[in-house]
Amino acid sequence: MGIYEELQARGLLAQVTNEEEIRKMINSGQATFYIGFDCTADSLTAGHFMALTLMKRLQMAGNKPIALIGGGTTMIGDPSGRTDMRKMLTREDIDHNAECFKRQMERFIDFSEGKAMMVNNADWLLDLNYIDLLREVGPCFSVNNMLRAECYKQRMEKGLSFLEFNYMIMQSYDFYYMFQKFGCNMEFGGDDQWSNMLGGTELIRKKLGKDAHAMTITLLTDSQGKKMGKTAGNAVWLDPNKTTPFEFYQYWRNVGDADVMKCLRMLTFLPLEQLDEMAKWEGSELNRAKEILAFELTEMVHGTEEANKAQESARALFAGGGNAADMPCAELTADDFMNGTIDICGVLVKSGLTASRNEARRAVEQGGVTVDNEKVTDLKTVYTAEDFAGEGKIVKRGKKNFMRVVVK
């Protein structure tokens, strides 16, 4: 089985521009391909995870990845999948974020001895003359076709700025530039990027009379959300200072039953034969599959030692113990205590385990709340600041949601 067939078997491929040509190129290790990463934060997220593992798979098969840091395109902002305009970042913020991305990517991609490249589109986009750009690439783009693009449809209803309208042209120009400069002959991305990617292949064909190729990967959907990487409204970061290895492990340990095998196929490097056997697992065996998923991905991002610690702490927690230092932590302040106490509903809300006191009240009444493994059923239960001294108390809502609560 070639790498192309493996990608198909893992459910990764969504659309391609020329399947037979792409199959031959990547199976023979002749693809020099790129994936772009806009620097909108100072850490990559679990949402970038699929792209990083895809780059690693293709590199292992002899192909050459180009990790494109979007120092230039970040200054515009991609409207794909957005209902509002992205926050405008300063050049200093973008440069800082780009440096953070580079350090994290090196855990996945081997940049030694010319095996991969890392480039920043700020190096060519920021020096472009607007009139020259319009004359060079403007005639290659149909406004009618651009307006029909999926990436713009959502925004057209609420208002699409001219700034964002230019994003497709910038992304297309990236491919056009790297095709000539670095011999980049293929672009990969999520299936929400299809219109932007076709823009690049068309620009190369019209300007240079040559063929380039594009392939999109299927984004995880269903209960994982349209894109990976968010839980309880917060991003799941690859930076351990923003999402601890324990929190990262728990995120994957808590995926839905319907998604666990999909995640294992798409994100891990476990052999397909092993995954085919695991696909037969049912009931309680799915919890074992989730543990395997969580361990494999935590090990990939944070290393074996941290993955072992996270797994041991998670198992101990559900057995009634656990290393408190490894658990997600919420801090109470003096202002959270009225007359020196805080009730159980207040603890649940302040720790983020419930969104409101009404939700907290229902959780207590339904018997789903424990504090240090003791079930709390009385809504009048109160605590003092001293109760949360030291390592604090472990507050759980249901089987999967918990927080170590301390006093700041």
Secondary structure, 3 states (H helix, E strand, C coil): CCHHHHHHHCCCEEEECCHHHHHHHHHCCCCEEEEEEECCCCCCEHHHHHHHHHHHHHHHCCCEEEEEEECCHHHCCCCCCCCCCCCCCCHHHHHHHHHHHHHHHCCCCCCHHHCCEEEECHHHHCCCCHHHHHHHHHHHCCHHHHHHCHHHHHHHHHCCCHHHHCHHHHHHHHHHHHHHHHCCCEEEEEHHHHHHHHHHHHHHHHHHCCCCEEEEECCCCHHHCCCCCEECCEECECCCCCCCHHHHHHHHHCCCCCCHHHHHHHHCCCCHHHHHHHCCCCCCHHHHHHHHHHHHHHHHHHCHHHHHHHHHHHHHHHCCCCCHHHCCEEEECHHHCECCEEEHHHHHHHCCCCCCHHHHHHHHHCCCEEECCEECCCCCCEEEHHHHCCCCEEEEECCCEEEEEEEC
